[in-house]
Amino acid sequence: MKIHVSENSMVFSGKSREIIQKLKNLQSNYVYISDWIADIRQQEAHPLKRIK
């Protein structure tokens, strides 16, 4: 399953049961998909750093 996030929308591609399961999992954390997009944007602002 792939999820493509753009500025104002999301595109899910994959099997329908995978998409339904993903949306059910997200429903426990977020009320709206826009909240999830905002959370993804915040995570991109703080990328992981490699520690040696």
N, C-alpha and C positions, 0 to 999 in steps of 0.2 A: 504494500500500500504506500502511496506517495501523497504528501500534502504540500501543495504549492501555496505560499502565502504572498499576497501582493499587498499593496498599501491599504486597500479597503475591502478586500475579499479573500476568500480561500477556495481552492479547488482540490477536492478529494478525488483520487483515482485509485481504483482497486476493486476488490470484490465487495459486493453490497454488505455481506455480513461483517467484514472487517471495518467498513465505514460506520455501520450501526454500532458496533462494539466500541470504536474509538469515540463516537459522539456520546455514548452512555458513560464512558469513563470521564470525558470532559465535563459532563453535566454535573458530576459530583463536586467539581472545583469551580466552575464558572457558570454564571447565569446566562450570559450572552457570549457569542463567538467573538464579538468585538473586544470583550475583556481578555479573552485568550490571545487575540492578535496583539493587544497592548502589552501583555505579559511577555510574549515572544520578542517583541521589539525591545523591551527592557533587557532581556537576556542577551540579545545581540550587542547591546551597548557595553556589556561586560564579558568579553570573550574569555575563555579559559586560557591560562598561561602555563607553559611548560616549565616544570620544575625539575632540575637535575639533582 
